[in-house]
Every structure is written in C-alpha cells, then in structure tokens.
Amino acid sequence: MSKLKKSLFRLLEGRSDANFDFGDLCHILDRAGFTLRLGKGSHHIYFKEGVEEILN
C-alpha cells in the first residue's frame, strides 16, 4: 500500500487528527485536485473549482 493511501486511511479514520503530518495532508489535497494559494505567514489556503468551501 502506498504512503498516500496509508495517510488517507489514517485521515479518514479520524482518530489521529492531532498527530497527522501537515506535509501528508498537503500531499493528499494536491492529489485530490486542490490548488494551494499561499496566505500570509504560515497560512496555507486550498481551493478547488466546484467546491464552495476553502480549506484554511
């Protein structure tokens, strides 16, 4: 099983939210078709055409 799939399963389980690696989350969002728009400082904002909510 690939690292991406393992990370996705861990995220969807919802039991390790506090310990989830930020880099893994960014990779999942990139592979899901989200686009990164950098905010100020350490803010990362992801958006996707057809999805009303943004991920901040």
PDB file of N, CA, C, O and CB in Angstrom:
ATOM      1  N   MET A   1       0.848  -1.168   0.000  1.00  0.00           N
ATOM      2  CA  MET A   1       0.000   0.000   0.000  1.00  0.00           C
ATOM      3  C   MET A   1       0.900   1.239   0.000  1.00  0.00           C
ATOM      4  O   MET A   1       1.877   1.294   0.747  1.00  0.00           O
ATOM      5  CB  MET A   1      -0.968  -0.007   1.225  1.00  0.00           C
ATOM      6  N   SER A   2       0.580   2.223  -0.825  1.00  0.00           N
ATOM      7  CA  SER A   2       1.413   3.406  -0.939  1.00  0.00           C
ATOM      8  C   SER A   2       1.286   4.300   0.294  1.00  0.00           C
ATOM      9  O   SER A   2       0.328   4.194   1.061  1.00  0.00           O
ATOM     10  CB  SER A   2       1.045   4.185  -2.192  1.00  0.00           C
ATOM     11  N   LYS A   3       2.261   5.173   0.466  1.00  0.00           N
ATOM     12  CA  LYS A   3       2.238   6.102   1.594  1.00  0.00           C
ATOM     13  C   LYS A   3       1.005   7.004   1.516  1.00  0.00           C
ATOM     14  O   LYS A   3       0.407   7.337   2.539  1.00  0.00           O
ATOM     15  CB  LYS A   3       3.527   6.954   1.622  1.00  0.00           C
ATOM     16  N   LEU A   4       0.631   7.395   0.297  1.00  0.00           N
ATOM     17  CA  LEU A   4      -0.552   8.239   0.109  1.00  0.00           C
ATOM     18  C   LEU A   4      -1.809   7.534   0.611  1.00  0.00           C
ATOM     19  O   LEU A   4      -2.616   8.132   1.323  1.00  0.00           O
ATOM     20  CB  LEU A   4      -0.714   8.615  -1.374  1.00  0.00           C
ATOM     21  N   LYS A   5      -1.975   6.279   0.247  1.00  0.00           N
ATOM     22  CA  LYS A   5      -3.160   5.525   0.689  1.00  0.00           C
ATOM     23  C   LYS A   5      -3.167   5.337   2.198  1.00  0.00           C
ATOM     24  O   LYS A   5      -4.215   5.454   2.833  1.00  0.00           O
ATOM     25  CB  LYS A   5      -3.214   4.159  -0.002  1.00  0.00           C
ATOM     26  N   LYS A   6      -2.004   5.047   2.777  1.00  0.00           N
ATOM     27  CA  LYS A   6      -1.924   4.877   4.225  1.00  0.00           C
ATOM     28  C   LYS A   6      -2.312   6.179   4.930  1.00  0.00           C
ATOM     29  O   LYS A   6      -3.063   6.167   5.906  1.00  0.00           O
ATOM     30  CB  LYS A   6      -0.499   4.437   4.643  1.00  0.00           C
ATOM     31  N   SER A   7      -1.799   7.286   4.430  1.00  0.00           N
ATOM     32  CA  SER A   7      -2.112   8.581   5.032  1.00  0.00           C
ATOM     33  C   SER A   7      -3.591   8.906   4.894  1.00  0.00           C
ATOM     34  O   SER A   7      -4.211   9.411   5.830  1.00  0.00           O
ATOM     35  CB  SER A   7      -1.271   9.685   4.392  1.00  0.00           C
ATOM     36  N   LEU A   8      -4.147   8.620   3.743  1.00  0.00           N
ATOM     37  CA  LEU A   8      -5.565   8.892   3.511  1.00  0.00           C
ATOM     38  C   LEU A   8      -6.441   8.062   4.444  1.00  0.00           C
ATOM     39  O   LEU A   8      -7.407   8.580   5.005  1.00  0.00           O
ATOM     40  CB  LEU A   8      -5.933   8.606   2.050  1.00  0.00           C
ATOM     41  N   PHE A   9      -6.121   6.795   4.616  1.00  0.00           N
ATOM     42  CA  PHE A   9      -6.887   5.945   5.528  1.00  0.00           C
ATOM     43  C   PHE A   9      -6.786   6.454   6.962  1.00  0.00           C
ATOM     44  O   PHE A   9      -7.782   6.485   7.685  1.00  0.00           O
ATOM     45  CB  PHE A   9      -6.395   4.492   5.447  1.00  0.00           C
ATOM     46  N   ARG A  10      -5.573   6.856   7.378  1.00  0.00           N
ATOM     47  CA  ARG A  10      -5.402   7.405   8.729  1.00  0.00           C
ATOM     48  C   ARG A  10      -6.231   8.663   8.916  1.00  0.00           C
ATOM     49  O   ARG A  10      -6.851   8.848   9.963  1.00  0.00           O
ATOM     50  CB  ARG A  10      -3.926   7.707   9.004  1.00  0.00           C
ATOM     51  N   LEU A  11      -6.246   9.528   7.912  1.00  0.00           N
ATOM     52  CA  LEU A  11      -7.016  10.771   7.990  1.00  0.00           C
ATOM     53  C   LEU A  11      -8.510  10.487   8.066  1.00  0.00           C
ATOM     54  O   LEU A  11      -9.221  11.102   8.861  1.00  0.00           O
ATOM     55  CB  LEU A  11      -6.713  11.665   6.783  1.00  0.00           C
ATOM     56  N   LEU A  12      -8.984   9.571   7.253  1.00  0.00           N
ATOM     57  CA  LEU A  12     -10.414   9.269   7.214  1.00  0.00           C
ATOM     58  C   LEU A  12     -10.889   8.517   8.459  1.00  0.00           C
ATOM     59  O   LEU A  12     -12.074   8.560   8.789  1.00  0.00           O
ATOM     60  CB  LEU A  12     -10.734   8.455   5.977  1.00  0.00           C
ATOM     61  N   GLU A  13      -9.982   7.833   9.150  1.00  0.00           N
ATOM     62  CA  GLU A  13     -10.345   7.181  10.408  1.00  0.00           C
ATOM     63  C   GLU A  13     -10.738   8.213  11.454  1.00  0.00           C
ATOM     64  O   GLU A  13     -11.611   7.957  12.282  1.00  0.00           O
ATOM     65  CB  GLU A  13      -9.186   6.320  10.924  1.00  0.00           C
ATOM     66  N   GLY A  14     -10.100   9.375  11.421  1.00  0.00           N
ATOM     67  CA  GLY A  14     -10.424  10.456  12.341  1.00  0.00           C
ATOM     68  C   GLY A  14      -9.890  10.296  13.740  1.00  0.00           C
ATOM     69  O   GLY A  14     -10.230  11.086  14.621  1.00  0.00           O
ATOM     70  N   ARG A  15      -9.065   9.301  13.970  1.00  0.00           N
ATOM     71  CA  ARG A  15      -8.546   9.062  15.321  1.00  0.00           C
ATOM     72  C   ARG A  15      -7.184   9.708  15.553  1.00  0.00           C
ATOM     73  O   ARG A  15      -6.723   9.778  16.692  1.00  0.00           O
ATOM     74  CB  ARG A  15      -8.446   7.575  15.577  1.00  0.00           C
ATOM     75  N   SER A  16      -6.538  10.178  14.494  1.00  0.00           N
ATOM     76  CA  SER A  16      -5.187  10.719  14.658  1.00  0.00           C
ATOM     77  C   SER A  16      -5.082  12.154  14.159  1.00  0.00           C
ATOM     78  O   SER A  16      -4.019  12.563  13.694  1.00  0.00           O
ATOM     79  CB  SER A  16      -4.182   9.849  13.924  1.00  0.00           C
ATOM     80  N   ASP A  17      -6.155  12.921  14.246  1.00  0.00           N
ATOM     81  CA  ASP A  17      -6.150  14.286  13.737  1.00  0.00           C
ATOM     82  C   ASP A  17      -5.055  15.140  14.356  1.00  0.00           C
ATOM     83  O   ASP A  17      -4.399  15.902  13.646  1.00  0.00           O
ATOM     84  CB  ASP A  17      -7.483  14.927  13.983  1.00  0.00           C
ATOM     85  N   ALA A  18      -4.844  15.031  15.651  1.00  0.00           N
ATOM     86  CA  ALA A  18      -3.856  15.860  16.335  1.00  0.00           C
ATOM     87  C   ALA A  18      -2.431  15.468  15.954  1.00  0.00           C
ATOM     88  O   ALA A  18      -1.519  16.288  16.060  1.00  0.00           O
ATOM     89  CB  ALA A  18      -4.038  15.755  17.844  1.00  0.00           C
ATOM     90  N   ASN A  19      -2.228  14.248  15.519  1.00  0.00           N
ATOM     91  CA  ASN A  19      -0.883  13.769  15.190  1.00  0.00           C
ATOM     92  C   ASN A  19      -0.661  13.585  13.695  1.00  0.00           C
ATOM     93  O   ASN A  19       0.291  12.920  13.286  1.00  0.00           O
ATOM     94  CB  ASN A  19      -0.621  12.466  15.894  1.00  0.00           C
ATOM     95  N   PHE A  20      -1.523  14.162  12.888  1.00  0.00           N
ATOM     96  CA  PHE A  20      -1.414  13.973  11.445  1.00  0.00           C
ATOM     97  C   PHE A  20      -0.370  14.932  10.881  1.00  0.00           C
ATOM     98  O   PHE A  20      -0.389  16.123  11.191  1.00  0.00           O
ATOM     99  CB  PHE A  20      -2.786  14.190  10.755  1.00  0.00           C
ATOM    100  N   ASP A  21       0.524  14.428  10.069  1.00  0.00           N
ATOM    101  CA  ASP A  21       1.601  15.223   9.498  1.00  0.00           C
ATOM    102  C   ASP A  21       1.056  16.224   8.478  1.00  0.00           C
ATOM    103  O   ASP A  21       0.310  15.851   7.573  1.00  0.00           O
ATOM    104  CB  ASP A  21       2.647  14.311   8.843  1.00  0.00           C
ATOM    105  N   PHE A  22       1.430  17.488   8.630  1.00  0.00           N
ATOM    106  CA  PHE A  22       0.940  18.542   7.748  1.00  0.00           C
ATOM    107  C   PHE A  22       1.361  18.306   6.296  1.00  0.00           C
ATOM    108  O   PHE A  22       0.586  18.565   5.376  1.00  0.00           O
ATOM    109  CB  PHE A  22       1.446  19.899   8.222  1.00  0.00           C
ATOM    110  N   GLY A  23       2.563  17.825   6.093  1.00  0.00           N
ATOM    111  CA  GLY A  23       3.043  17.531   4.742  1.00  0.00           C
ATOM    112  C   GLY A  23       2.213  16.454   4.063  1.00  0.00           C
ATOM    113  O   GLY A  23       1.942  16.535   2.865  1.00  0.00           O
ATOM    114  N   ASP A  24       1.808  15.442   4.831  1.00  0.00           N
ATOM    115  CA  ASP A  24       0.958  14.381   4.284  1.00  0.00           C
ATOM    116  C   ASP A  24      -0.409  14.929   3.888  1.00  0.00           C
ATOM    117  O   ASP A  24      -0.958  14.562   2.850  1.00  0.00           O
ATOM    118  CB  ASP A  24       0.795  13.241   5.303  1.00  0.00           C
ATOM    119  N   LEU A  25      -0.956  15.815   4.728  1.00  0.00           N
ATOM    120  CA  LEU A  25      -2.246  16.427   4.410  1.00  0.00           C
ATOM    121  C   LEU A  25      -2.149  17.258   3.130  1.00  0.00           C
ATOM    122  O   LEU A  25      -3.039  17.191   2.281  1.00  0.00           O
ATOM    123  CB  LEU A  25      -2.729  17.307   5.580  1.00  0.00           C
ATOM    124  N   CYS A  26      -1.090  18.028   2.986  1.00  0.00           N
ATOM    125  CA  CYS A  26      -0.896  18.830   1.771  1.00  0.00           C
ATOM    126  C   CYS A  26      -0.795  17.932   0.539  1.00  0.00           C
ATOM    127  O   CYS A  26      -1.338  18.254  -0.517  1.00  0.00           O
ATOM    128  CB  CYS A  26       0.371  19.703   1.895  1.00  0.00           C
ATOM    129  N   HIS A  27      -0.102  16.813   0.681  1.00  0.00           N
ATOM    130  CA  HIS A  27       0.041  15.872  -0.438  1.00  0.00           C
ATOM    131  C   HIS A  27      -1.316  15.281  -0.837  1.00  0.00           C
ATOM    132  O   HIS A  27      -1.611  15.154  -2.026  1.00  0.00           O
ATOM    133  CB  HIS A  27       1.023  14.739  -0.064  1.00  0.00           C
ATOM    134  N   ILE A  28      -2.127  14.925   0.138  1.00  0.00           N
ATOM    135  CA  ILE A  28      -3.464  14.387  -0.138  1.00  0.00           C
ATOM    136  C   ILE A  28      -4.311  15.416  -0.870  1.00  0.00           C
ATOM    137  O   ILE A  28      -4.986  15.088  -1.846  1.00  0.00           O
ATOM    138  CB  ILE A  28      -4.160  13.959   1.170  1.00  0.00           C
ATOM    139  N   LEU A  29      -4.277  16.660  -0.403  1.00  0.00           N
ATOM    140  CA  LEU A  29      -5.067  17.716  -1.044  1.00  0.00           C
ATOM    141  C   LEU A  29      -4.595  17.981  -2.465  1.00  0.00           C
ATOM    142  O   LEU A  29      -5.412  18.182  -3.364  1.00  0.00           O
ATOM    143  CB  LEU A  29      -4.996  19.002  -0.227  1.00  0.00           C
ATOM    144  N   ASP A  30      -3.282  17.984  -2.675  1.00  0.00           N
ATOM    145  CA  ASP A  30      -2.743  18.165  -4.031  1.00  0.00           C
ATOM    146  C   ASP A  30      -3.215  17.063  -4.964  1.00  0.00           C
ATOM    147  O   ASP A  30      -3.632  17.337  -6.089  1.00  0.00           O
ATOM    148  CB  ASP A  30      -1.212  18.197  -4.001  1.00  0.00           C
ATOM    149  N   ARG A  31      -3.153  15.822  -4.507  1.00  0.00           N
ATOM    150  CA  ARG A  31      -3.573  14.682  -5.325  1.00  0.00           C
ATOM    151  C   ARG A  31      -5.077  14.662  -5.566  1.00  0.00           C
ATOM    152  O   ARG A  31      -5.544  14.076  -6.542  1.00  0.00           O
ATOM    153  CB  ARG A  31      -3.148  13.387  -4.664  1.00  0.00           C
ATOM    154  N   ALA A  32      -5.848  15.311  -4.666  1.00  0.00           N
ATOM    155  CA  ALA A  32      -7.304  15.369  -4.816  1.00  0.00           C
ATOM    156  C   ALA A  32      -7.734  16.511  -5.729  1.00  0.00           C
ATOM    157  O   ALA A  32      -8.927  16.719  -5.948  1.00  0.00           O
ATOM    158  CB  ALA A  32      -7.969  15.522  -3.453  1.00  0.00           C
ATOM    159  N   GLY A  33      -6.762  17.250  -6.261  1.00  0.00           N
ATOM    160  CA  GLY A  33      -7.086  18.296  -7.224  1.00  0.00           C
ATOM    161  C   GLY A  33      -7.251  19.690  -6.639  1.00  0.00           C
ATOM    162  O   GLY A  33      -7.693  20.604  -7.335  1.00  0.00           O
ATOM    163  N   PHE A  34      -6.902  19.863  -5.369  1.00  0.00           N
ATOM    164  CA  PHE A  34      -6.974  21.182  -4.758  1.00  0.00           C
ATOM    165  C   PHE A  34      -5.751  21.997  -5.159  1.00  0.00           C
ATOM    166  O   PHE A  34      -4.680  21.444  -5.413  1.00  0.00           O
ATOM    167  CB  PHE A  34      -7.078  21.072  -3.221  1.00  0.00           C
ATOM    168  N   THR A  35      -5.919  23.312  -5.213  1.00  0.00           N
ATOM    169  CA  THR A  35      -4.850  24.225  -5.568  1.00  0.00           C
ATOM    170  C   THR A  35      -4.460  25.031  -4.337  1.00  0.00           C
ATOM    171  O   THR A  35      -5.322  25.485  -3.584  1.00  0.00           O
ATOM    172  CB  THR A  35      -5.275  25.154  -6.729  1.00  0.00           C
ATOM    173  N   LEU A  36      -3.171  25.205  -4.139  1.00  0.00           N
ATOM    174  CA  LEU A  36      -2.664  25.944  -2.998  1.00  0.00           C
ATOM    175  C   LEU A  36      -2.555  27.419  -3.345  1.00  0.00           C
ATOM    176  O   LEU A  36      -1.986  27.789  -4.372  1.00  0.00           O
ATOM    177  CB  LEU A  36      -1.305  25.391  -2.550  1.00  0.00           C
ATOM    178  N   ARG A  37      -3.101  28.250  -2.481  1.00  0.00           N
ATOM    179  CA  ARG A  37      -2.930  29.697  -2.580  1.00  0.00           C
ATOM    180  C   ARG A  37      -2.335  30.131  -1.252  1.00  0.00           C
ATOM    181  O   ARG A  37      -3.004  30.082  -0.219  1.00  0.00           O
ATOM    182  CB  ARG A  37      -4.300  30.452  -2.896  1.00  0.00           C
ATOM    183  N   LEU A  38      -1.090  30.551  -1.279  1.00  0.00           N
ATOM    184  CA  LEU A  38      -0.416  30.924  -0.039  1.00  0.00           C
ATOM    185  C   LEU A  38      -1.032  32.166   0.561  1.00  0.00           C
ATOM    186  O   LEU A  38      -1.332  33.132  -0.141  1.00  0.00           O
ATOM    187  CB  LEU A  38       1.065  31.145  -0.281  1.00  0.00           C
ATOM    188  N   GLY A  39      -1.213  32.131   1.847  1.00  0.00           N
ATOM    189  CA  GLY A  39      -1.697  33.286   2.578  1.00  0.00           C
ATOM    190  C   GLY A  39      -0.526  33.969   3.254  1.00  0.00           C
ATOM    191  O   GLY A  39       0.627  33.748   2.886  1.00  0.00           O
ATOM    192  N   LYS A  40      -0.814  34.783   4.224  1.00  0.00           N
ATOM    193  CA  LYS A  40       0.239  35.493   4.945  1.00  0.00           C
ATOM    194  C   LYS A  40       0.874  34.569   5.976  1.00  0.00           C
ATOM    195  O   LYS A  40       0.191  33.771   6.617  1.00  0.00           O
ATOM    196  CB  LYS A  40      -0.320  36.761   5.626  1.00  0.00           C
ATOM    197  N   GLY A  41       2.168  34.686   6.124  1.00  0.00           N
ATOM    198  CA  GLY A  41       2.877  33.882   7.114  1.00  0.00           C
ATOM    199  C   GLY A  41       2.799  32.404   6.807  1.00  0.00           C
ATOM    200  O   GLY A  41       3.154  31.964   5.714  1.00  0.00           O
ATOM    201  N   SER A  42       2.340  31.651   7.766  1.00  0.00           N
ATOM    202  CA  SER A  42       2.289  30.194   7.598  1.00  0.00           C
ATOM    203  C   SER A  42       0.923  29.719   7.122  1.00  0.00           C
ATOM    204  O   SER A  42       0.662  28.516   7.111  1.00  0.00           O
ATOM    205  CB  SER A  42       2.641  29.505   8.906  1.00  0.00           C
ATOM    206  N   HIS A  43       0.054  30.633   6.730  1.00  0.00           N
ATOM    207  CA  HIS A  43      -1.279  30.252   6.253  1.00  0.00           C
ATOM    208  C   HIS A  43      -1.185  29.561   4.893  1.00  0.00           C
ATOM    209  O   HIS A  43      -0.496  30.033   3.989  1.00  0.00           O
ATOM    210  CB  HIS A  43      -2.197  31.492   6.159  1.00  0.00           C
ATOM    211  N   HIS A  44      -1.872  28.460   4.768  1.00  0.00           N
ATOM    212  CA  HIS A  44      -1.998  27.744   3.505  1.00  0.00           C
ATOM    213  C   HIS A  44      -3.490  27.645   3.218  1.00  0.00           C
ATOM    214  O   HIS A  44      -4.256  27.173   4.059  1.00  0.00           O
ATOM    215  CB  HIS A  44      -1.309  26.313   3.558  1.00  0.00           C
ATOM    216  N   ILE A  45      -3.899  28.080   2.056  1.00  0.00           N
ATOM    217  CA  ILE A  45      -5.310  28.046   1.693  1.00  0.00           C
ATOM    218  C   ILE A  45      -5.455  27.189   0.443  1.00  0.00           C
ATOM    219  O   ILE A  45      -4.843  27.467  -0.589  1.00  0.00           O
ATOM    220  CB  ILE A  45      -5.877  29.488   1.460  1.00  0.00           C
ATOM    221  N   TYR A  46      -6.268  26.148   0.548  1.00  0.00           N
ATOM    222  CA  TYR A  46      -6.520  25.260  -0.576  1.00  0.00           C
ATOM    223  C   TYR A  46      -7.930  25.486  -1.089  1.00  0.00           C
ATOM    224  O   TYR A  46      -8.871  25.654  -0.313  1.00  0.00           O
ATOM    225  CB  TYR A  46      -6.315  23.785  -0.175  1.00  0.00           C
ATOM    226  N   PHE A  47      -8.062  25.488  -2.425  1.00  0.00           N
ATOM    227  CA  PHE A  47      -9.377  25.624  -3.029  1.00  0.00           C
ATOM    228  C   PHE A  47      -9.458  24.723  -4.253  1.00  0.00           C
ATOM    229  O   PHE A  47      -8.450  24.261  -4.787  1.00  0.00           O
ATOM    230  CB  PHE A  47      -9.667  27.096  -3.407  1.00  0.00           C
ATOM    231  N   LYS A  48     -10.697  24.494  -4.674  1.00  0.00           N
ATOM    232  CA  LYS A  48     -10.923  23.634  -5.830  1.00  0.00           C
ATOM    233  C   LYS A  48     -12.174  24.107  -6.546  1.00  0.00           C
ATOM    234  O   LYS A  48     -13.181  24.412  -5.906  1.00  0.00           O
ATOM    235  CB  LYS A  48     -11.053  22.142  -5.410  1.00  0.00           C
ATOM    236  N   GLU A  49     -12.119  24.169  -7.835  1.00  0.00           N
ATOM    237  CA  GLU A  49     -13.262  24.549  -8.663  1.00  0.00           C
ATOM    238  C   GLU A  49     -14.432  23.618  -8.356  1.00  0.00           C
ATOM    239  O   GLU A  49     -14.282  22.396  -8.371  1.00  0.00           O
ATOM    240  CB  GLU A  49     -12.897  24.500 -10.180  1.00  0.00           C
ATOM    241  N   GLY A  50     -15.583  24.195  -8.080  1.00  0.00           N
ATOM    242  CA  GLY A  50     -16.770  23.408  -7.800  1.00  0.00           C
ATOM    243  C   GLY A  50     -16.986  23.105  -6.319  1.00  0.00           C
ATOM    244  O   GLY A  50     -18.020  22.557  -5.936  1.00  0.00           O
ATOM    245  N   VAL A  51     -16.000  23.466  -5.484  1.00  0.00           N
ATOM    246  CA  VAL A  51     -16.122  23.277  -4.035  1.00  0.00           C
ATOM    247  C   VAL A  51     -16.243  24.668  -3.405  1.00  0.00           C
ATOM    248  O   VAL A  51     -15.329  25.485  -3.521  1.00  0.00           O
ATOM    249  CB  VAL A  51     -14.882  22.474  -3.440  1.00  0.00           C
ATOM    250  N   GLU A  52     -17.366  24.935  -2.743  1.00  0.00           N
ATOM    251  CA  GLU A  52     -17.610  26.265  -2.212  1.00  0.00           C
ATOM    252  C   GLU A  52     -16.707  26.608  -1.044  1.00  0.00           C
ATOM    253  O   GLU A  52     -16.255  27.747  -0.925  1.00  0.00           O
ATOM    254  CB  GLU A  52     -19.036  26.389  -1.793  1.00  0.00           C
ATOM    255  N   GLU A  53     -16.440  25.650  -0.188  1.00  0.00           N
ATOM    256  CA  GLU A  53     -15.622  25.895   0.999  1.00  0.00           C
ATOM    257  C   GLU A  53     -14.138  25.901   0.640  1.00  0.00           C
ATOM    258  O   GLU A  53     -13.706  25.175  -0.255  1.00  0.00           O
ATOM    259  CB  GLU A  53     -15.904  24.834   2.076  1.00  0.00           C
ATOM    260  N   ILE A  54     -13.370  26.719   1.338  1.00  0.00           N
ATOM    261  CA  ILE A  54     -11.927  26.662   1.200  1.00  0.00           C
ATOM    262  C   ILE A  54     -11.369  25.978   2.440  1.00  0.00           C
ATOM    263  O   ILE A  54     -11.996  25.985   3.499  1.00  0.00           O
ATOM    264  CB  ILE A  54     -11.313  28.089   1.008  1.00  0.00           C
ATOM    265  N   LEU A  55     -10.198  25.394   2.302  1.00  0.00           N
ATOM    266  CA  LEU A  55      -9.528  24.754   3.441  1.00  0.00           C
ATOM    267  C   LEU A  55      -8.411  25.672   3.880  1.00  0.00           C
ATOM    268  O   LEU A  55      -7.511  26.000   3.107  1.00  0.00           O
ATOM    269  CB  LEU A  55      -8.979  23.325   3.075  1.00  0.00           C
ATOM    270  N   ASN A  56      -8.482  26.074   5.116  1.00  0.00           N
ATOM    271  CA  ASN A  56      -7.524  27.036   5.653  1.00  0.00           C
ATOM    272  C   ASN A  56      -6.772  26.389   6.791  1.00  0.00           C
ATOM    273  O   ASN A  56      -5.907  27.021   7.397  1.00  0.00           O
ATOM    274  CB  ASN A  56      -8.226  28.332   6.126  1.00  0.00           C
TER     275      ASN A  56
END
